[in-house]
Amino acid sequence: MTEVRRKSSDKIGNGFCPDKNMRRTFHLIHMKLRLFIIVALLGLLAGCSPLVPATQNPIPTPYPPGYLPTVIALTVDAANVAATQAAITIFPTGSPTNIPEPTLTPTPKATFTATTIPGHEPASIQILSPGPMSKVVSPIILKMNIVSGESQKTQIDLYAEDGSLLSRIVKKVPLSGDGVFQQIKIPFEIRAAAEVARITISTTDKSGRTQALNSVRVLLLSSGGNEITPPGNPSEPVGVFSPTLKDSASGGVLNVRGDVWPFNLNPVFFELIGPDGKSLGLRILTIDQLNPQLFQTTIPYKVSGPTLARLTIRQDDDRMNGLFYVYSQEIMLNP
C-alpha cells in the first residue's frame, strides 16, 4: 500500500519526485512565510488601534472633517493679499487715488433788491425781465408789472438800433391800482449776429394820450442762449412834489417842482397836453449829470376855459430814435 501511494504521488510536479528531505524543507519555508504574514498583520492591527483607552476622548484634530478645503482657500487668499501688499511696497505704482470730480460751484450772480427812490411812487410800468442789456434770442420773454392806463390798452414795441420797428404787440390789461403781472413773448428776426434794440412799453388814457412809458435796452442774438441781467429800479425816475394830483393851476403859468433821475444827458421835456392831443405849453430843461437832481421850473400855457390837461415829463433815447421814458399826471388848467 505504501508503495502504491508513492508511485501515485510521483506524478506531481510534471514527473518530478522530490525526496523526503526536500519536502521537509519546503514545509519549513511555508510555515515561516505564514508566521511572517501573521506577525505583519498583527503589527498593522496594533498600528491602527487607538493609543488611549476607549473611555478617554480621542486626541482632537486641528480642523473638523471637511474643513480642510476651506483652510486651503483661506491660506491661498492670505498669500495673495500678502504678495500684493509686498508688491505695492516694493514697486510703488502711480495708480490714481480717489480724487473727487470737480463740482460746479455756483458763481454768485447779481441780485436785485427792490429799493425805491425816497419820495417816489412805484413805477407804473415795472420791467421785471429782461434787465438792461440782457442778451436775448427770439422770442423775448417779457415780464412786467403794469398799471394799465384808462384805455386799458398796453402797447409793446421792439425797436432796432436804427429806429426801425421789429415787433409790436397790443394787449388789453385790466385796471388795477397795484398793477397786473404780465408775461408776453416778443418774436423778432435780425440779419446780423447781434444787434442792440429797445423794448418800449406804453399805456394810454381814454383820449389816446400817452399815460406812461418805460423802456429797456437789450442785445438781440440771432442764435445762442439768453443771458438775463437783473431789472432796474422799480420806482418812477421822476418825482413831482408840486403840483399834486388835487391841485389846479391858473393865471397861465404852472409851477412845477420835483426831482429826476435821468437816463442819459438828453434834455428833459415838460409839456402840457390837452384832451385833443395838442400841446398847451412846453419847457425844456438841460441835463449835465446822470445823478438824481432837483428841478424847479414854470410852464406857460393858454386856455380859454377849464381844461383837464396832462402834465408829461419825458426823455428821449440817446442811442436811437424815439422816447425812452414818460411820466404823466392830470391837472386842471384854468385861464
VENPE-V451196 format. One record per residue. N is the residue number from 1. RES is the residue in one small letter. PHI is phi in whole degrees, -180 to 180 (none if undefined). PSI is psi in whole degrees, 0 to 359 (999 if undefined). D_FIRST is the distance of its C-alpha to the first C-alpha in whole Angstrom. Layout:
n->N res->RES phi->PHI psi->PSI d_first->D_FIRST
n->N res->RES phi->PHI psi->PSI d_first->D_FIRST
This chain:
n->1 res->m phi->none psi->322 d_first->0
n->2 res->t phi->-68 psi->323 d_first->4
n->3 res->e phi->-69 psi->324 d_first->5
n->4 res->v phi->-66 psi->317 d_first->5
n->5 res->r phi->-63 psi->320 d_first->6
n->6 res->r phi->-64 psi->321 d_first->9
n->7 res->k phi->-69 psi->323 d_first->10
n->8 res->s phi->-67 psi->326 d_first->11
n->9 res->s phi->-79 psi->342 d_first->13
n->10 res->d phi->-64 psi->343 d_first->15
n->11 res->k phi->-80 psi->351 d_first->17
n->12 res->i phi->-73 psi->146 d_first->18
n->13 res->g phi->74 psi->37 d_first->22
n->14 res->n phi->57 psi->43 d_first->23
n->15 res->g phi->94 psi->356 d_first->21
n->16 res->f phi->-85 psi->133 d_first->21
n->17 res->c phi->-125 psi->95 d_first->18
n->18 res->p phi->-70 psi->156 d_first->20
n->19 res->d phi->-85 psi->185 d_first->19
n->20 res->k phi->-72 psi->321 d_first->18
n->21 res->n phi->-66 psi->321 d_first->22
n->22 res->m phi->-67 psi->321 d_first->23
n->23 res->r phi->-64 psi->323 d_first->21
n->24 res->r phi->-65 psi->321 d_first->22
n->25 res->t phi->-64 psi->316 d_first->26
n->26 res->f phi->-61 psi->322 d_first->25
n->27 res->h phi->-66 psi->319 d_first->24
n->28 res->l phi->-65 psi->317 d_first->27
n->29 res->i phi->-61 psi->317 d_first->30
n->30 res->h phi->-62 psi->319 d_first->28
n->31 res->m phi->-66 psi->317 d_first->29
n->32 res->k phi->-63 psi->321 d_first->33
n->33 res->l phi->-64 psi->318 d_first->34
n->34 res->r phi->-64 psi->320 d_first->33
n->35 res->l phi->-63 psi->322 d_first->35
n->36 res->f phi->-66 psi->321 d_first->38
n->37 res->i phi->-66 psi->319 d_first->38
n->38 res->i phi->-64 psi->318 d_first->38
n->39 res->v phi->-63 psi->320 d_first->41
n->40 res->a phi->-63 psi->319 d_first->43
n->41 res->l phi->-65 psi->320 d_first->43
n->42 res->l phi->-64 psi->323 d_first->44
n->43 res->g phi->-64 psi->319 d_first->47
n->44 res->l phi->-64 psi->320 d_first->48
n->45 res->l phi->-66 psi->323 d_first->48
n->46 res->a phi->-65 psi->322 d_first->50
n->47 res->g phi->-68 psi->328 d_first->53
n->48 res->c phi->-83 psi->343 d_first->53
n->49 res->s phi->-76 psi->148 d_first->54
n->50 res->p phi->-64 psi->149 d_first->57
n->51 res->l phi->-90 psi->357 d_first->59
n->52 res->v phi->-122 psi->156 d_first->61
n->53 res->p phi->-61 psi->155 d_first->61
n->54 res->a phi->-67 psi->338 d_first->60
n->55 res->t phi->-76 psi->343 d_first->64
n->56 res->q phi->-95 psi->157 d_first->66
n->57 res->n phi->-71 psi->145 d_first->67
n->58 res->p phi->-68 psi->159 d_first->65
n->59 res->i phi->-63 psi->127 d_first->67
n->60 res->p phi->-65 psi->140 d_first->70
n->61 res->t phi->-83 psi->156 d_first->69
n->62 res->p phi->-61 psi->321 d_first->72
n->63 res->y phi->-132 psi->147 d_first->73
n->64 res->p phi->-66 psi->158 d_first->72
n->65 res->p phi->-58 psi->139 d_first->69
n->66 res->g phi->85 psi->354 d_first->70
n->67 res->y phi->-91 psi->349 d_first->73
n->68 res->l phi->-59 psi->318 d_first->72
n->69 res->p phi->-60 psi->323 d_first->74
n->70 res->t phi->-66 psi->319 d_first->77
n->71 res->v phi->-62 psi->319 d_first->77
n->72 res->i phi->-65 psi->317 d_first->76
n->73 res->a phi->-63 psi->315 d_first->79
n->74 res->l phi->-62 psi->321 d_first->81
n->75 res->t phi->-64 psi->319 d_first->80
n->76 res->v phi->-64 psi->316 d_first->81
n->77 res->d phi->-61 psi->315 d_first->84
n->78 res->a phi->-61 psi->322 d_first->85
n->79 res->a phi->-66 psi->321 d_first->85
n->80 res->n phi->-64 psi->315 d_first->87
n->81 res->v phi->-62 psi->314 d_first->90
n->82 res->a phi->-62 psi->319 d_first->89
n->83 res->a phi->-66 psi->320 d_first->89
n->84 res->t phi->-63 psi->314 d_first->92
n->85 res->q phi->-63 psi->321 d_first->94
n->86 res->a phi->-66 psi->320 d_first->93
n->87 res->a phi->-66 psi->320 d_first->94
n->88 res->i phi->-64 psi->321 d_first->98
n->89 res->t phi->-68 psi->319 d_first->98
n->90 res->i phi->-79 psi->319 d_first->98
n->91 res->f phi->-119 psi->84 d_first->99
n->92 res->p phi->-65 psi->131 d_first->102
n->93 res->t phi->-104 psi->164 d_first->103
n->94 res->g phi->-97 psi->37 d_first->106
n->95 res->s phi->-64 psi->139 d_first->105
n->96 res->p phi->-65 psi->139 d_first->108
n->97 res->t phi->-83 psi->174 d_first->108
n->98 res->n phi->-77 psi->75 d_first->109
n->99 res->i phi->-84 psi->122 d_first->113
n->100 res->p phi->-65 psi->144 d_first->115
n->101 res->e phi->-66 psi->146 d_first->116
n->102 res->p phi->-63 psi->134 d_first->120
n->103 res->t phi->-100 psi->149 d_first->122
n->104 res->l phi->-83 psi->102 d_first->125
n->105 res->t phi->-79 psi->121 d_first->128
n->106 res->p phi->-61 psi->128 d_first->131
n->107 res->t phi->-77 psi->128 d_first->134
n->108 res->p phi->-60 psi->127 d_first->136
n->109 res->k phi->-101 psi->161 d_first->139
n->110 res->a phi->-64 psi->130 d_first->143
n->111 res->t phi->-105 psi->156 d_first->143
n->112 res->f phi->-112 psi->124 d_first->146
n->113 res->t phi->-110 psi->123 d_first->148
n->114 res->a phi->-71 psi->85 d_first->151
n->115 res->t phi->-103 psi->117 d_first->154
n->116 res->t phi->-83 psi->158 d_first->157
n->117 res->i phi->-80 psi->129 d_first->160
n->118 res->p phi->-55 psi->130 d_first->163
n->119 res->g phi->84 psi->359 d_first->165
n->120 res->h phi->-107 psi->145 d_first->164
n->121 res->e phi->-79 psi->157 d_first->162
n->122 res->p phi->-59 psi->144 d_first->159
n->123 res->a phi->-63 psi->142 d_first->159
n->124 res->s phi->-67 psi->330 d_first->160
n->125 res->i phi->-125 psi->104 d_first->157
n->126 res->q phi->-102 psi->114 d_first->154
n->127 res->i phi->-88 psi->108 d_first->152
n->128 res->l phi->-84 psi->327 d_first->149
n->129 res->s phi->-165 psi->138 d_first->147
n->130 res->p phi->-80 psi->155 d_first->147
n->131 res->g phi->-80 psi->177 d_first->148
n->132 res->p phi->-55 psi->131 d_first->151
n->133 res->m phi->58 psi->34 d_first->149
n->134 res->s phi->-68 psi->148 d_first->146
n->135 res->k phi->-93 psi->122 d_first->144
n->136 res->v phi->-133 psi->147 d_first->143
n->137 res->v phi->-113 psi->165 d_first->142
n->138 res->s phi->-78 psi->137 d_first->143
n->139 res->p phi->-87 psi->151 d_first->143
n->140 res->i phi->-75 psi->133 d_first->145
n->141 res->i phi->-95 psi->101 d_first->144
n->142 res->l phi->-91 psi->125 d_first->147
n->143 res->k phi->-119 psi->133 d_first->147
n->144 res->m phi->-155 psi->159 d_first->151
n->145 res->n phi->-116 psi->121 d_first->152
n->146 res->i phi->-131 psi->134 d_first->156
n->147 res->v phi->-93 psi->109 d_first->159
n->148 res->s phi->-66 psi->151 d_first->160
n->149 res->g phi->-75 psi->178 d_first->164
n->150 res->e phi->-62 psi->332 d_first->166
n->151 res->s phi->-81 psi->352 d_first->165
n->152 res->q phi->57 psi->23 d_first->161
n->153 res->k phi->-106 psi->123 d_first->161
n->154 res->t phi->-119 psi->133 d_first->159
n->155 res->q phi->-120 psi->131 d_first->158
n->156 res->i phi->-116 psi->120 d_first->156
n->157 res->d phi->-119 psi->142 d_first->157
n->158 res->l phi->-118 psi->116 d_first->155
n->159 res->y phi->-109 psi->138 d_first->157
n->160 res->a phi->-77 psi->173 d_first->156
n->161 res->e phi->-65 psi->332 d_first->157
n->162 res->d phi->-85 psi->5 d_first->160
n->163 res->g phi->92 psi->355 d_first->161
n->164 res->s phi->-74 psi->150 d_first->159
n->165 res->l phi->-85 psi->122 d_first->158
n->166 res->l phi->-93 psi->327 d_first->154
n->167 res->s phi->-159 psi->147 d_first->154
n->168 res->r phi->-143 psi->133 d_first->156
n->169 res->i phi->-132 psi->130 d_first->154
n->170 res->v phi->-115 psi->127 d_first->157
n->171 res->k phi->-139 psi->145 d_first->155
n->172 res->k phi->-89 psi->128 d_first->157
n->173 res->v phi->-121 psi->125 d_first->156
n->174 res->p phi->-64 psi->155 d_first->157
n->175 res->l phi->-71 psi->141 d_first->160
n->176 res->s phi->-163 psi->131 d_first->158
n->177 res->g phi->-67 psi->330 d_first->160
n->178 res->d phi->-92 psi->356 d_first->157
n->179 res->g phi->94 psi->161 d_first->156
n->180 res->v phi->-126 psi->132 d_first->153
n->181 res->f phi->-75 psi->135 d_first->150
n->182 res->q phi->-133 psi->142 d_first->149
n->183 res->q phi->-130 psi->120 d_first->146
n->184 res->i phi->-132 psi->139 d_first->147
n->185 res->k phi->-94 psi->130 d_first->146
n->186 res->i phi->-116 psi->104 d_first->148
n->187 res->p phi->-78 psi->155 d_first->147
n->188 res->f phi->-158 psi->163 d_first->148
n->189 res->e phi->-137 psi->135 d_first->148
n->190 res->i phi->-132 psi->154 d_first->149
n->191 res->r phi->-88 psi->324 d_first->148
n->192 res->a phi->-78 psi->167 d_first->148
n->193 res->a phi->-68 psi->328 d_first->145
n->194 res->a phi->-153 psi->151 d_first->147
n->195 res->e phi->-158 psi->136 d_first->150
n->196 res->v phi->-74 psi->139 d_first->152
n->197 res->a phi->-143 psi->172 d_first->153
n->198 res->r phi->-132 psi->131 d_first->155
n->199 res->i phi->-98 psi->125 d_first->154
n->200 res->t phi->-123 psi->127 d_first->158
n->201 res->i phi->-115 psi->133 d_first->158
n->202 res->s phi->-140 psi->152 d_first->161
n->203 res->t phi->-126 psi->158 d_first->162
n->204 res->t phi->-132 psi->159 d_first->166
n->205 res->d phi->-93 psi->188 d_first->168
n->206 res->k phi->-65 psi->334 d_first->170
n->207 res->s phi->-87 psi->358 d_first->172
n->208 res->g phi->87 psi->6 d_first->170
n->209 res->r phi->-80 psi->148 d_first->171
n->210 res->t phi->-66 psi->124 d_first->168
n->211 res->q phi->-96 psi->322 d_first->167
n->212 res->a phi->-154 psi->151 d_first->164
n->213 res->l phi->-153 psi->137 d_first->162
n->214 res->n phi->-145 psi->152 d_first->159
n->215 res->s phi->-139 psi->163 d_first->157
n->216 res->v phi->-149 psi->137 d_first->154
n->217 res->r phi->-88 psi->142 d_first->154
n->218 res->v phi->-137 psi->166 d_first->150
n->219 res->l phi->-111 psi->112 d_first->148
n->220 res->l phi->-79 psi->136 d_first->147
n->221 res->l phi->-118 psi->138 d_first->144
n->222 res->s phi->-77 psi->337 d_first->143
n->223 res->s phi->-155 psi->169 d_first->139
n->224 res->g phi->110 psi->211 d_first->137
n->225 res->g phi->-131 psi->166 d_first->137
n->226 res->n phi->-78 psi->143 d_first->139
n->227 res->e phi->-131 psi->98 d_first->140
n->228 res->i phi->-94 psi->130 d_first->142
n->229 res->t phi->-96 psi->163 d_first->145
n->230 res->p phi->-65 psi->156 d_first->146
n->231 res->p phi->-74 psi->170 d_first->149
n->232 res->g phi->-84 psi->193 d_first->153
n->233 res->n phi->-68 psi->137 d_first->155
n->234 res->p phi->-81 psi->355 d_first->155
n->235 res->s phi->-89 psi->161 d_first->159
n->236 res->e phi->-67 psi->131 d_first->162
n->237 res->p phi->-66 psi->342 d_first->163
n->238 res->v phi->-113 psi->132 d_first->166
n->239 res->g phi->-123 psi->119 d_first->168
n->240 res->v phi->-100 psi->117 d_first->171
n->241 res->f phi->-85 psi->326 d_first->173
n->242 res->s phi->-153 psi->131 d_first->176
n->243 res->p phi->-82 psi->157 d_first->177
n->244 res->t phi->-86 psi->179 d_first->175
n->245 res->l phi->-68 psi->339 d_first->174
n->246 res->k phi->-98 psi->354 d_first->177
n->247 res->d phi->-79 psi->162 d_first->179
n->248 res->s phi->-135 psi->162 d_first->182
n->249 res->a phi->-123 psi->154 d_first->184
n->250 res->s phi->-151 psi->166 d_first->188
n->251 res->g phi->86 psi->5 d_first->191
n->252 res->g phi->84 psi->4 d_first->189
n->253 res->v phi->-137 psi->132 d_first->187
n->254 res->l phi->-110 psi->123 d_first->183
n->255 res->n phi->-89 psi->129 d_first->182
n->256 res->v phi->-126 psi->131 d_first->178
n->257 res->r phi->-140 psi->139 d_first->176
n->258 res->g phi->175 psi->205 d_first->173
n->259 res->d phi->-142 psi->162 d_first->170
n->260 res->v phi->-146 psi->144 d_first->168
n->261 res->w phi->-113 psi->96 d_first->164
n->262 res->p phi->-69 psi->152 d_first->165
n->263 res->f phi->-83 psi->332 d_first->162
n->264 res->n phi->-155 psi->190 d_first->164
n->265 res->l phi->-96 psi->11 d_first->167
n->266 res->n phi->-68 psi->154 d_first->169
n->267 res->p phi->-61 psi->155 d_first->172
n->268 res->v phi->-104 psi->127 d_first->172
n->269 res->f phi->-99 psi->131 d_first->174
n->270 res->f phi->-112 psi->121 d_first->175
n->271 res->e phi->-142 psi->142 d_first->177
n->272 res->l phi->-104 psi->124 d_first->178
n->273 res->i phi->-119 psi->128 d_first->177
n->274 res->g phi->-79 psi->174 d_first->179
n->275 res->p phi->-59 psi->334 d_first->178
n->276 res->d phi->-89 psi->4 d_first->178
n->277 res->g phi->88 psi->1 d_first->176
n->278 res->k phi->-86 psi->152 d_first->180
n->279 res->s phi->-79 psi->131 d_first->180
n->280 res->l phi->-105 psi->346 d_first->183
n->281 res->g phi->-179 psi->150 d_first->182
n->282 res->l phi->-146 psi->143 d_first->180
n->283 res->r phi->-144 psi->136 d_first->180
n->284 res->i phi->-118 psi->127 d_first->177
n->285 res->l phi->-112 psi->133 d_first->176
n->286 res->t phi->-84 psi->154 d_first->175
n->287 res->i phi->-120 psi->132 d_first->171
n->288 res->d phi->-120 psi->2 d_first->171
n->289 res->q phi->-156 psi->159 d_first->167
n->290 res->l phi->-94 psi->359 d_first->164
n->291 res->n phi->-77 psi->155 d_first->164
n->292 res->p phi->-57 psi->140 d_first->166
n->293 res->q phi->-149 psi->149 d_first->169
n->294 res->l phi->-80 psi->153 d_first->172
n->295 res->f phi->-139 psi->152 d_first->175
n->296 res->q phi->-152 psi->119 d_first->178
n->297 res->t phi->-149 psi->173 d_first->180
n->298 res->t phi->-125 psi->146 d_first->183
n->299 res->i phi->-121 psi->112 d_first->183
n->300 res->p phi->-74 psi->144 d_first->186
n->301 res->y phi->-145 psi->167 d_first->186
n->302 res->k phi->-145 psi->117 d_first->188
n->303 res->v phi->-134 psi->154 d_first->188
n->304 res->s phi->-92 psi->344 d_first->191
n->305 res->g phi->-159 psi->176 d_first->189
n->306 res->p phi->-55 psi->128 d_first->186
n->307 res->t phi->-135 psi->127 d_first->183
n->308 res->l phi->-85 psi->99 d_first->180
n->309 res->a phi->-98 psi->169 d_first->178
n->310 res->r phi->-118 psi->116 d_first->175
n->311 res->l phi->-79 psi->119 d_first->175
n->312 res->t phi->-118 psi->137 d_first->172
n->313 res->i phi->-122 psi->119 d_first->171
n->314 res->r phi->-137 psi->162 d_first->169
n->315 res->q phi->-144 psi->135 d_first->168
n->316 res->d phi->-82 psi->163 d_first->167
n->317 res->d phi->-73 psi->140 d_first->163
n->318 res->d phi->-94 psi->1 d_first->164
n->319 res->r phi->-116 psi->329 d_first->161
n->320 res->m phi->-142 psi->164 d_first->162
n->321 res->n phi->-67 psi->147 d_first->164
n->322 res->g phi->118 psi->169 d_first->165
n->323 res->l phi->-77 psi->146 d_first->165
n->324 res->f phi->-108 psi->329 d_first->162
n->325 res->y phi->-156 psi->142 d_first->163
n->326 res->v phi->-141 psi->131 d_first->166
n->327 res->y phi->-118 psi->144 d_first->167
n->328 res->s phi->-149 psi->158 d_first->170
n->329 res->q phi->-155 psi->150 d_first->171
n->330 res->e phi->-82 psi->151 d_first->174
n->331 res->i phi->-153 psi->141 d_first->178
n->332 res->m phi->-86 psi->124 d_first->181
n->333 res->l phi->-104 psi->126 d_first->184
n->334 res->n phi->-110 psi->153 d_first->187
n->335 res->p phi->-59 psi->999 d_first->190
